[in-house]
Amino acid sequence: MQASNIGALLRMCRETKGLSQQDVADHLIVDRSRISRIETGKEEPSFLEVLKIAELTDSKEFIGMYVAGKGWHRVMKLDQFLEEMHVGA
């Protein structure tokens, strides 16, 4: 997924939840400017940042879009996906 697309999705998820860029930055423990650069397509979030953003915004779709954009050929249920990635193990 191009950085601008994932950034637009981040902004949509953030705004839907009524969160500010600073709220997201605080959750990720990054500068607010990092969130701005992701949203404007200047930078791409790391996979860990994607997981944390999905957690904060309660948006499984955010992970699915990121995974699909990376060219991975299958998107599965979030629990199965996280289990396979050994997240929380």
GULOBA-458498 format. One record per atom (N, C-alpha, C): atom name; chain; y, x, z; residue number from 1. Coordinates in Angstrom, 1 decimal, padded with zeros to 4 digits. Layout:
ATOM atome chaine     py     px     pz num
ATOM    CA      A      Y      X      Z NUM
...
//
This chain:
ATOM atome chaine     py     px     pz num
ATOM     N      A -001.2  000.9  000.0   1
ATOM    CA      A  000.0  000.0  000.0   1
ATOM     C      A  001.2  000.9  000.0   1
ATOM     N      A  002.2  000.6 -000.8   2
ATOM    CA      A  003.4  001.3 -000.9   2
ATOM     C      A  004.2  001.2  000.5   2
ATOM     N      A  004.9  002.2  000.8   3
ATOM    CA      A  005.6  002.2  002.1   3
ATOM     C      A  006.6  001.0  002.2   3
ATOM     N      A  007.2  000.6  001.0   4
ATOM    CA      A  008.2 -000.5  001.1   4
ATOM     C      A  007.5 -001.8  001.3   4
ATOM     N      A  006.2 -002.0  000.8   5
ATOM    CA      A  005.5 -003.2  001.1   5
ATOM     C      A  005.1 -003.4  002.5   5
ATOM     N      A  004.5 -002.3  003.1   6
ATOM    CA      A  004.1 -002.3  004.5   6
ATOM     C      A  005.4 -002.5  005.4   6
ATOM     N      A  006.5 -001.9  005.0   7
ATOM    CA      A  007.7 -002.1  005.7   7
ATOM     C      A  008.2 -003.5  005.7   7
ATOM     N      A  008.1 -004.1  004.6   8
ATOM    CA      A  008.6 -005.5  004.5   8
ATOM     C      A  007.7 -006.4  005.3   8
ATOM     N      A  006.4 -006.1  005.3   9
ATOM    CA      A  005.4 -006.9  006.2   9
ATOM     C      A  005.7 -006.7  007.6   9
ATOM     N      A  006.0 -005.4  008.0  10
ATOM    CA      A  006.4 -005.1  009.4  10
ATOM     C      A  007.6 -006.0  009.8  10
ATOM     N      A  008.6 -006.0  009.0  11
ATOM    CA      A  009.8 -006.7  009.3  11
ATOM     C      A  009.6 -008.2  009.4  11
ATOM     N      A  008.8 -008.7  008.5  12
ATOM    CA      A  008.4 -010.2  008.6  12
ATOM     C      A  007.7 -010.5  009.9  12
ATOM     N      A  006.7 -009.7  010.2  13
ATOM    CA      A  005.9 -009.9  011.5  13
ATOM     C      A  006.8 -009.8  012.7  13
ATOM     N      A  007.7 -008.8  012.7  14
ATOM    CA      A  008.6 -008.5  013.8  14
ATOM     C      A  009.5 -009.7  014.0  14
ATOM     N      A  010.1 -010.1  012.9  15
ATOM    CA      A  011.1 -011.2  013.0  15
ATOM     C      A  010.5 -012.5  013.4  15
ATOM     N      A  009.3 -012.8  012.9  16
ATOM    CA      A  008.5 -014.0  013.2  16
ATOM     C      A  008.3 -014.1  014.7  16
ATOM     N      A  008.1 -013.0  015.3  17
ATOM    CA      A  007.8 -012.9  016.8  17
ATOM     C      A  009.1 -012.8  017.6  17
ATOM     N      A  010.3 -012.7  016.9  18
ATOM    CA      A  011.6 -012.6  017.6  18
ATOM     C      A  011.8 -011.3  018.2  18
ATOM     N      A  011.2 -010.2  017.6  19
ATOM    CA      A  011.3 -008.9  018.2  19
ATOM     C      A  012.4 -008.1  017.5  19
ATOM     N      A  013.0 -007.2  018.2  20
ATOM    CA      A  014.0 -006.3  017.6  20
ATOM     C      A  013.3 -005.0  017.2  20
ATOM     N      A  013.9 -004.2  016.4  21
ATOM    CA      A  013.4 -002.9  016.0  21
ATOM     C      A  013.2 -002.1  017.3  21
ATOM     N      A  014.1 -002.2  018.2  22
ATOM    CA      A  013.9 -001.5  019.5  22
ATOM     C      A  012.7 -001.9  020.3  22
ATOM     N      A  012.4 -003.2  020.2  23
ATOM    CA      A  011.2 -003.7  020.9  23
ATOM     C      A  009.9 -003.0  020.3  23
ATOM     N      A  009.9 -003.0  019.0  24
ATOM    CA      A  008.7 -002.3  018.3  24
ATOM     C      A  008.7 -000.8  018.6  24
ATOM     N      A  009.9 -000.2  018.6  25
ATOM    CA      A  010.0  001.2  018.9  25
ATOM     C      A  009.5  001.5  020.3  25
ATOM     N      A  009.9  000.7  021.2  26
ATOM    CA      A  009.5  000.9  022.6  26
ATOM     C      A  008.0  000.8  022.8  26
ATOM     N      A  007.4 -000.1  022.1  27
ATOM    CA      A  005.9 -000.3  022.1  27
ATOM     C      A  005.2  000.9  021.5  27
ATOM     N      A  005.8  001.4  020.4  28
ATOM    CA      A  005.1  002.6  019.8  28
ATOM     C      A  005.5  003.9  020.4  28
ATOM     N      A  006.5  003.9  021.2  29
ATOM    CA      A  007.1  005.1  021.9  29
ATOM     C      A  007.6  006.0  020.8  29
ATOM     N      A  008.5  005.4  019.9  30
ATOM    CA      A  009.2  006.2  018.9  30
ATOM     C      A  010.6  005.8  018.9  30
ATOM     N      A  011.4  006.5  018.1  31
ATOM    CA      A  012.9  006.1  018.0  31
ATOM     C      A  013.0  004.9  017.2  31
ATOM     N      A  014.0  004.1  017.4  32
ATOM    CA      A  014.3  002.9  016.6  32
ATOM     C      A  014.5  003.3  015.2  32
ATOM     N      A  015.0  004.4  014.9  33
ATOM    CA      A  015.2  004.9  013.5  33
ATOM     C      A  013.9  005.0  012.8  33
ATOM     N      A  012.8  005.3  013.5  34
ATOM    CA      A  011.5  005.4  012.8  34
ATOM     C      A  011.1  004.0  012.3  34
ATOM     N      A  011.4  003.0  013.1  35
ATOM    CA      A  011.0  001.6  012.6  35
ATOM     C      A  011.9  001.2  011.5  35
ATOM     N      A  013.1  001.6  011.5  36
ATOM    CA      A  014.0  001.3  010.4  36
ATOM     C      A  013.6  002.0  009.1  36
ATOM     N      A  013.1  003.2  009.2  37
ATOM    CA      A  012.7  004.0  008.0  37
ATOM     C      A  011.4  003.4  007.5  37
ATOM     N      A  010.5  002.9  008.4  38
ATOM    CA      A  009.3  002.2  007.9  38
ATOM     C      A  009.7  000.9  007.2  38
ATOM     N      A  010.5  000.1  007.8  39
ATOM    CA      A  010.9 -001.2  007.2  39
ATOM     C      A  011.6 -001.0  005.9  39
ATOM     N      A  012.3  000.1  005.7  40
ATOM    CA      A  013.1  000.2  004.4  40
ATOM     C      A  012.2  001.0  003.4  40
ATOM     N      A  011.0  001.4  003.7  41
ATOM    CA      A  010.1  002.0  002.8  41
ATOM     C      A  010.3  003.5  002.6  41
ATOM     N      A  011.1  004.1  003.5  42
ATOM    CA      A  011.3  005.5  003.5  42
ATOM     C      A  010.2  006.3  004.1  42
ATOM     N      A  009.4  005.7  005.0  43
ATOM    CA      A  008.3  006.3  005.6  43
ATOM     C      A  007.2  005.3  005.7  43
ATOM     N      A  005.9  005.7  005.9  44
ATOM    CA      A  004.8  004.9  006.0  44
ATOM     C      A  004.3  005.0  007.5  44
ATOM     N      A  003.9  003.9  008.1  45
ATOM    CA      A  003.3  004.1  009.5  45
ATOM     C      A  002.0  004.7  009.5  45
ATOM     N      A  001.6  005.4  010.6  46
ATOM    CA      A  000.3  005.9  010.7  46
ATOM     C      A -000.7  004.7  011.0  46
ATOM     N      A -002.0  005.0  010.9  47
ATOM    CA      A -002.9  004.0  011.2  47
ATOM     C      A -002.8  003.5  012.7  47
ATOM     N      A -002.6  004.4  013.6  48
ATOM    CA      A -002.4  004.1  015.0  48
ATOM     C      A -001.2  003.2  015.2  48
ATOM     N      A -000.1  003.5  014.5  49
ATOM    CA      A  001.1  002.7  014.6  49
ATOM     C      A  000.8  001.3  014.0  49
ATOM     N      A  000.0  001.2  013.0  50
ATOM    CA      A -000.4 -000.1  012.4  50
ATOM     C      A -001.1 -000.9  013.4  50
ATOM     N      A -002.1 -000.3  014.1  51
ATOM    CA      A -002.8 -001.0  015.2  51
ATOM     C      A -001.9 -001.5  016.3  51
ATOM     N      A -001.0 -000.7  016.7  52
ATOM    CA      A -000.1 -001.0  017.8  52
ATOM     C      A  000.9 -002.2  017.4  52
ATOM     N      A  001.3 -002.1  016.1  53
ATOM    CA      A  002.2 -003.2  015.6  53
ATOM     C      A  001.5 -004.5  015.5  53
ATOM     N      A  000.2 -004.4  015.0  54
ATOM    CA      A -000.6 -005.6  014.9  54
ATOM     C      A -000.8 -006.2  016.3  54
ATOM     N      A -001.1 -005.4  017.3  55
ATOM    CA      A -001.2 -005.8  018.7  55
ATOM     C      A  000.0 -006.5  019.2  55
ATOM     N      A  001.2 -005.9  019.0  56
ATOM    CA      A  002.4 -006.4  019.5  56
ATOM     C      A  002.8 -007.7  018.8  56
ATOM     N      A  002.6 -007.8  017.5  57
ATOM    CA      A  003.0 -009.0  016.8  57
ATOM     C      A  001.9 -010.0  016.7  57
ATOM     N      A  000.7 -009.7  017.2  58
ATOM    CA      A -000.4 -010.6  017.2  58
ATOM     C      A -000.7 -010.9  015.7  58
ATOM     N      A -000.7 -009.9  014.8  59
ATOM    CA      A -000.9 -010.2  013.4  59
ATOM     C      A -002.1 -009.4  012.9  59
ATOM     N      A -003.2 -010.0  012.8  60
ATOM    CA      A -004.4 -009.3  012.2  60
ATOM     C      A -004.1 -009.1  010.7  60
ATOM     N      A -003.3 -010.0  010.1  61
ATOM    CA      A -003.0 -009.8  008.7  61
ATOM     C      A -002.3 -008.5  008.4  61
ATOM     N      A -001.6 -008.0  009.4  62
ATOM    CA      A -000.9 -006.7  009.2  62
ATOM     C      A -001.9 -005.6  009.0  62
ATOM     N      A -002.9 -005.6  009.8  63
ATOM    CA      A -004.0 -004.6  009.6  63
ATOM     C      A -004.7 -004.8  008.2  63
ATOM     N      A -005.0 -006.0  007.9  64
ATOM    CA      A -005.7 -006.3  006.7  64
ATOM     C      A -004.9 -005.9  005.5  64
ATOM     N      A -003.6 -006.1  005.5  65
ATOM    CA      A -002.8 -005.7  004.3  65
ATOM     C      A -002.7 -004.2  004.2  65
ATOM     N      A -002.6 -003.5  005.4  66
ATOM    CA      A -002.6 -002.0  005.4  66
ATOM     C      A -003.9 -001.5  004.9  66
ATOM     N      A -005.0 -002.0  005.4  67
ATOM    CA      A -006.3 -001.5  004.9  67
ATOM     C      A -006.5 -001.8  003.4  67
ATOM     N      A -006.2 -003.0  003.0  68
ATOM    CA      A -006.3 -003.3  001.6  68
ATOM     C      A -005.5 -002.4  000.7  68
ATOM     N      A -004.3 -002.1  001.2  69
ATOM    CA      A -003.3 -001.2  000.4  69
ATOM     C      A -003.8  000.2  000.4  69
ATOM     N      A -004.6  000.6  001.3  70
ATOM    CA      A -005.1  002.0  001.3  70
ATOM     C      A -006.3  002.2  000.3  70
ATOM     N      A -006.7  001.1 -000.3  71
ATOM    CA      A -007.7  001.2 -001.3  71
ATOM     C      A -009.1  001.0 -000.7  71
ATOM     N      A -009.2  000.7  000.6  72
ATOM    CA      A -010.5  000.5  001.1  72
ATOM     C      A -011.0 -000.8  000.6  72
ATOM     N      A -012.3 -000.8  000.2  73
ATOM    CA      A -012.8 -001.9 -000.6  73
ATOM     C      A -013.2 -003.2  000.2  73
ATOM     N      A -013.2 -003.1  001.5  74
ATOM    CA      A -013.5 -004.3  002.2  74
ATOM     C      A -012.7 -004.5  003.4  74
ATOM     N      A -012.3 -005.7  003.7  75
ATOM    CA      A -011.6 -006.0  004.9  75
ATOM     C      A -012.4 -007.0  005.6  75
ATOM     N      A -012.8 -006.6  006.9  76
ATOM    CA      A -013.7 -007.5  007.6  76
ATOM     C      A -013.0 -008.1  008.8  76
ATOM     N      A -013.7 -008.8  009.6  77
ATOM    CA      A -013.0 -009.4  010.8  77
ATOM     C      A -012.5 -008.3  011.7  77
ATOM     N      A -011.4 -008.5  012.3  78
ATOM    CA      A -010.7 -007.5  013.1  78
ATOM     C      A -011.7 -006.8  014.1  78
ATOM     N      A -012.4 -007.6  014.8  79
ATOM    CA      A -013.3 -007.0  015.9  79
ATOM     C      A -014.3 -006.0  015.2  79
ATOM     N      A -014.9 -006.4  014.1  80
ATOM    CA      A -015.9 -005.6  013.5  80
ATOM     C      A -015.2 -004.3  012.9  80
ATOM     N      A -014.0 -004.5  012.3  81
ATOM    CA      A -013.3 -003.4  011.8  81
ATOM     C      A -013.0 -002.3  012.9  81
ATOM     N      A -012.5 -002.8  014.0  82
ATOM    CA      A -012.1 -001.9  015.1  82
ATOM     C      A -013.3 -001.2  015.7  82
ATOM     N      A -014.4 -002.0  015.8  83
ATOM    CA      A -015.6 -001.4  016.3  83
ATOM     C      A -016.1 -000.2  015.4  83
ATOM     N      A -016.1 -000.5  014.1  84
ATOM    CA      A -016.5  000.6  013.1  84
ATOM     C      A -015.5  001.8  013.2  84
ATOM     N      A -014.3  001.6  013.5  85
ATOM    CA      A -013.3  002.7  013.6  85
ATOM     C      A -013.4  003.3  015.0  85
ATOM     N      A -014.2  002.8  015.9  86
ATOM    CA      A -014.4  003.3  017.2  86
ATOM     C      A -013.1  003.2  018.1  86
ATOM     N      A -012.4  002.2  017.8  87
ATOM    CA      A -011.2  001.9  018.6  87
ATOM     C      A -011.6  001.2  019.9  87
ATOM     N      A -011.1  001.7  021.0  88
ATOM    CA      A -011.4  001.1  022.3  88
ATOM     C      A -012.8  001.5  022.8  88
ATOM     N      A -013.5  002.4  022.1  89
ATOM    CA      A -014.8  002.8  022.5  89
ATOM     C      A -014.8  003.9  023.6  89
//
